[in-house]
Amino acid sequence: MTSKIFQWLIVASVTSTMFSISKAADSRFGAFYSCNTTIARNAAKGVTGPSPSEDPLALFTASLTLFRVGDFQAGIFWFHVSLLRMRESLVLHPAQGGIATSFTMAGMPITEYALHDTKSYAKIVQSVLDWDARAPSPFRNDPEFANKSVELAKLREGLVQLRNKLLLEGPEIEAAARARNGGRDPISWSTKIGCEN
């Protein structure tokens, strides 16, 4: 039990750190951190709207905000879009190091929530694949883009494999997620991250 609490504390710390990093990086993100859900939701939708941001960090911050204010499906969707775009960036510029790991760790509450309903999660992953097929990568003009086509294609393949695994092993995945969370709501503690009471 102590190790689970420790793991969640690490996730909370990483999430708070990511909020701080993105907040410091661009003051326009201030509204994302509002505890007024309407303000926060509108800020996130401004980044994820009809012409979504091409910045993986902006999309990631929006995903955390959407999740925090209760737009769980949208939070899961934009979390995976932000990871895909961040991983594309890392294929092209590997020197950026472990930021994708930080994204993944900070997004653990989103993933844990999603794993409780694998059919819905698989549909969201398919939606990410469909969206990516329609939305050209913002990195397409990078001189290395054509040279890295095989590695970039593997990123999409990873999402296909995730979708297939969710569909094939859904009941087992959901049972494992419930066991990890002791039957508790995996988002009960996370929805206030970044808010000051």
Sequence and secondary structure as in RCSB ss.txt:
>XXXX:A:sequence
MTSKIFQWLIVASVTSTMFSISKAADSRFGAFYSCNTTIARNAAKGVTGPSPSEDPLALFTASLTLFRVGDFQAG
IFWFHVSLLRMRESLVLHPAQGGIATSFTMAGMPITEYALHDTKSYAKIVQSVLDWDARAPSPFRNDPEFANKSV
ELAKLREGLVQLRNKLLLEGPEIEAAARARNGGRDPISWSTKIGCEN
>XXXX:A:secstr
 HHHHHHHHHHHHHHHHHHHHHHHH GGGGGGG SSHHHHHHHHHHHHSSS  S HHHHHHHHHHHHHTT HHHH
HHHHHHHHHHHHHHHHH GGGTTHHHHHHHHTHHHHHHHTT HHHHHHHHHHHHHHHHHS  TTTTSTTTGGGHH
HHHHHHHHHHHHHHHHHHSHHHHHHHHHHHTTTS TTTTGGGTT   
